[in-house]
Amino acid sequence: MTEGSVVLSVRGLSVRFLMPGRRTVAAVTDAHFDVAVGECLTLIGESGCGKSVLASALLGLLPGNAQTTGEARLGDLDLLAVDERTLAGTVRGRRIGLIPQSPAAHLTAVRTIRSHLEETVAALTGTRGRAALRSAAEEAAERAAFPGDHLDRYPYELSGGLAQRAATALALIGDAPLLLADEPTTGLDRDLVDHTVDALRHHVDTSGRALLVITHDLSAAARIADRVAVMYAGRIVELAEATAFFGSQGPRHPYSRGLLQALPDRAFIPIPGMPPELGALPEGCAFATRCGRTTDACAALPRMMNAVACHHPYVPEGTRA
């Protein structure tokens, strides 16, 4: 693939959960975005806004009560239309490398990191033979800056940062064109956060991969992202270039501005109120009850116009509304 060509194209992705009593929870609604070779798209928003549900939909890991509609094209595959055999055999690991949230919880406690790596190498590359597997496992660890003298340790013997590197090493083995990192900095101290996002950024810049990062850590997003997608109450409400979003121009959606103002190193102005329940969303703008720019127009659902879904978006200086 050439730099800038689209790896993942999502159009109209929606996820509904059928609950007891015929109640429906709209976890993700009408998501549209692309991720290209050499690019990091970071999906940000408060916990519970639908970010991880979206990731699970792409990987086919939703529970049985989920209903998914729309399209998510990864090359020649529509991830929402293929069966479990295809997802398990040709997508997970081979075409999408997953760096999971809380990586230590996804590692088997009674097996060493070397054992995890060797098994994954054998499954994804077909490598056989003890010496070849050992060499490939050590190479995978080196790519993720996982120390070789820790390969024979068990997951419970690793720090949070080393568990994160082990998970990254596993995700890189299949040379998947898309890396999906779900909250990759959770539980890490600031130095390890910076190291983790810098390492992921390096992999994207040097390997021709695309990267989709799901996070509520805005500082990490500012450090790694090329573009930012902001999610609120199951909808993507803004898409922006990271330099504009985190720079002097700032976000255009009032919710996005509120997120940045709530950071400790900014004005630290908290957003009033609470997000609506995904099972009882209003007909109009879901942010209207928390927004200082609300008018009667906000009783209608805003459409995505010029990459922002808002009736009263902020207008960057020097541009026209």
Residue, then its C-alpha position, 0 to 999 in steps of 0.5 A: m500500500t502507498e502512503g495515504s491510501v485508505v486501510l479502513s473505511v467505516r460508513g454508517l456503523s451502528v450498534r444496538f443492544l437488545m435488552p430485556g423488555r424489548r428495550t434497545v440501547a444505541a451504543v454506536t450510531d452512524a459512525h463514518f471515518d477512514v484510517a489511511v496508511g501511515e496515519c493515526l486516527t485517535l477516537i476520544g471521548e468520555s468512558g461509556c460513549g461507545k468507543s470500545v463497542l465500536a472497536s469490538a464491532l470491527l473485530g466481531l467480538l460483540p455479544g449475541n444481543a448486539q445488532t450491527t448495521g453499516e459497513a466497515r471495509l478493510g481492503d476487500l472485506d466488509l468486517l460487518a458482513v463476514d462470518e466468525r471463521t473468516l474473522a478468526g482465520t484471516v482478520r484478527g492478528r493477520r489484518i488487524g493487530l489488537i493491543p487490548q485494554s489492560p494487556a496483563a489481563h489478556l495474557t495467560a498467567v501460567r505461561t511465559i511471555r516467550s511462550h505467548l510469542e512463540e505460539t503467536v508466531a506459529a499461528l500467524t506465520g507458520t514458522r515451525g521448529r524450536a530454534a526458528l520459533r525462539s529466534a522469531a519470538e526474540e525478534a518480535a520482542e525486540r521490535a516492541a522494545f521488550p527486554g530479552d532477559h524478561l522473556d521467560r517471566y510470567p505476566y504477573e512478574l511484569s510491570g504495567g509498562l512491560a505488559q504493554r510492550a508484551a501486548t504490542a509485540l504480540a500485535l506486531i507479529g502478523d504484520a497486520p496493516l491496521l493496528l487497533a489500540d484500545e486504551p493503551t495507556t490505562g494504568l500507566d504513569r506519565d513517563l510510561v504513557d509517553h514511551t508507549v505512544d511514542a513507540l506506537r507512533h514509531h511503528v506507524d511511521t516506519s512500518g507502513r501501518a495504519l493505527l486506530v487508537i481509542t482513548h480518553d487520555l487527551s494528552a496521549a491523543a495530542r502526542i500521537a494523533d494525526r486526526v481526531a474523532v470525538m465521540y459523544a453518546g454513541r455518535i462521532v460529533e467532530l473530525a479534525e486534524a490534530t494540529a488544529f484541534f489541539g492548537s490555537q484554532g481549537p475544536r469546533h464542537p462545544y463538547s470537544r471544547g469542554l473536554l479540553q477545558a477540563l484538563p488540569d493544564r488548561a482552564f480546568i472548567p468541568i462540563p456540567g451535568m452527565p451524559p445521557e443514558l444510551g438507552a434513552l437518548p433525546e431526539g435532538c442534540a444529546f449534548a444540549t442539556r450540558c451546552g452553553r450554546t443551546t437554542d431551540a434549534c438543538a431540539a433537532l438532531p444536528r447533521m455532520m456538516n464540515a466535519v462537525a455535528c452541531h447547530h452552533p459550532y465554534v468558528p476558527e478565527g479568520t474563517r467564515a461560519 
